[in-house]
Amino acid sequence: MRGTARIDGAAVGRWSLRLDALYCAVLGAAVALFAGPIAESLRLPIPLVAAIGVAVVVWAGLVAWMLARLPLRRALRFVMFANVGAALAVGAVSLAAATVFVVLAVLAVAVDVALFAVSQAVALRGLPAAG
């Protein structure tokens, strides 16, 4: 790479996973706490939306656990693929939204999640080759 500094994949990866876990904890808690209005806007059952919020909080804990316990490369790959799937699922949920504003808000979350997957891919590229 001429003219550019090499990315520290380990540092980027650790930060990406930490921020991903924090984002999921905050977002999941907000979804669980405000399941009623969110469910109404998305035309989904309240218990389903609340369960999704709780599951996202649990996922946040799992991401933090993976960061602490798994080899970084494995944790990044697992979370990156999960984020790709989650971004697609969240994007699909926007189809059920009642208003354009809600569609845009849900799509913004999908983009956020996709960007975490991109940051994890960048971190993986910056890691030394597995030997």
C-alpha positions as CSV (number, residue, x, y, z in Angstrom):
1,M,0.0,0.0,0.0
2,R,1.9,3.0,-1.2
3,G,1.3,6.3,0.6
4,T,-1.1,4.8,3.2
5,A,-0.6,3.6,6.7
6,R,-1.3,-0.1,7.4
7,I,-4.5,-0.5,9.5
8,D,-4.0,-2.1,12.9
9,G,-6.6,-4.8,12.5
10,A,-6.4,-5.9,16.1
11,A,-7.1,-2.4,17.4
12,V,-9.8,-1.7,14.9
13,G,-11.4,-5.1,15.6
14,R,-11.4,-4.7,19.3
15,W,-13.0,-1.2,19.0
16,S,-15.5,-2.4,16.5
17,L,-16.7,-5.2,18.7
18,R,-16.8,-3.0,21.8
19,L,-18.8,-0.3,20.0
20,D,-21.0,-3.0,18.4
21,A,-21.8,-4.5,21.9
22,L,-22.5,-1.0,23.4
23,Y,-24.7,-0.1,20.4
24,C,-26.7,-3.3,20.7
25,A,-27.1,-2.9,24.5
26,V,-28.5,0.6,24.1
27,L,-30.6,-0.1,21.1
28,G,-32.0,-3.4,22.5
29,A,-32.9,-1.8,25.8
30,A,-34.6,1.1,24.0
31,V,-36.6,-1.3,21.8
32,A,-37.6,-3.4,24.8
33,L,-38.6,-0.3,26.8
34,F,-40.5,1.3,24.0
35,A,-41.9,-1.9,22.5
36,G,-45.5,-0.6,22.4
37,P,-45.0,2.5,20.2
38,I,-42.4,0.7,18.1
39,A,-44.7,-2.3,17.5
40,E,-47.6,0.0,16.5
41,S,-45.3,1.9,14.0
42,L,-44.1,-1.4,12.6
43,R,-47.4,-3.2,12.7
44,L,-45.9,-6.0,14.7
45,P,-47.1,-7.6,17.9
46,I,-45.8,-5.9,21.1
47,P,-44.4,-9.2,22.6
48,L,-42.4,-9.8,19.4
49,V,-40.8,-6.4,19.5
50,A,-40.1,-6.6,23.2
51,A,-38.5,-10.1,22.7
52,I,-36.4,-8.7,19.9
53,G,-35.2,-5.9,22.2
54,V,-34.3,-8.4,24.9
55,A,-32.5,-10.6,22.4
56,V,-30.4,-7.7,21.1
57,V,-29.3,-7.0,24.7
58,V,-28.4,-10.6,25.2
59,W,-26.5,-10.5,21.8
60,A,-24.6,-7.5,23.2
61,G,-23.4,-9.6,26.1
62,L,-22.5,-12.4,23.8
63,V,-20.4,-10.0,21.6
64,A,-18.6,-8.8,24.7
65,W,-18.0,-12.4,25.9
66,M,-16.6,-13.3,22.4
67,L,-14.3,-10.4,22.5
68,A,-13.0,-11.5,25.9
69,R,-12.8,-15.3,25.3
70,L,-12.4,-16.1,21.6
71,P,-9.5,-15.4,19.3
72,L,-10.1,-12.0,17.7
73,R,-10.3,-13.3,14.1
74,R,-13.0,-15.8,15.1
75,A,-15.1,-13.3,17.0
76,L,-14.9,-10.7,14.2
77,R,-16.0,-13.2,11.6
78,F,-18.9,-14.5,13.6
79,V,-20.1,-11.0,14.5
80,M,-19.6,-9.7,11.0
81,F,-21.7,-12.5,9.5
82,A,-24.4,-12.0,12.2
83,N,-24.4,-8.3,11.4
84,V,-24.9,-8.9,7.7
85,G,-27.9,-11.1,8.5
86,A,-29.2,-8.6,11.0
87,A,-28.9,-5.7,8.6
88,L,-30.9,-7.7,6.0
89,A,-33.5,-8.7,8.6
90,V,-33.9,-5.1,9.9
91,G,-34.1,-3.8,6.3
92,A,-36.9,-6.3,5.6
93,V,-38.8,-5.2,8.7
94,S,-39.0,-1.7,7.3
95,L,-41.4,-3.0,4.7
96,A,-44.0,-3.4,7.4
97,A,-43.6,0.2,8.7
98,A,-46.6,2.5,8.7
99,T,-45.0,5.8,7.7
100,V,-42.1,7.0,5.6
101,F,-40.4,8.3,8.7
102,V,-40.5,5.0,10.4
103,V,-39.3,3.3,7.2
104,L,-36.3,5.6,7.1
105,A,-35.6,5.2,10.9
106,V,-35.6,1.4,10.5
107,L,-33.4,1.6,7.4
108,A,-31.0,3.8,9.3
109,V,-30.6,1.1,11.9
110,A,-30.0,-1.5,9.1
111,V,-27.3,0.8,7.7
112,D,-25.7,1.2,11.2
113,V,-25.5,-2.6,11.6
114,A,-24.1,-3.0,8.1
115,L,-21.4,-0.4,8.9
116,F,-20.4,-2.5,11.9
117,A,-20.0,-5.5,9.5
118,V,-17.9,-3.3,7.2
119,S,-15.7,-2.2,10.2
120,Q,-15.2,-5.9,11.2
121,A,-14.3,-6.8,7.6
122,V,-11.7,-4.0,7.6
123,A,-10.3,-5.2,10.9
124,L,-10.1,-8.8,9.5
125,R,-8.1,-7.5,6.5
126,G,-5.8,-5.7,8.8
127,L,-5.0,-8.7,10.9
128,P,-1.8,-10.6,10.1
129,A,-2.4,-13.8,8.0
130,A,-3.4,-16.8,10.1
131,G,-0.6,-19.3,10.3
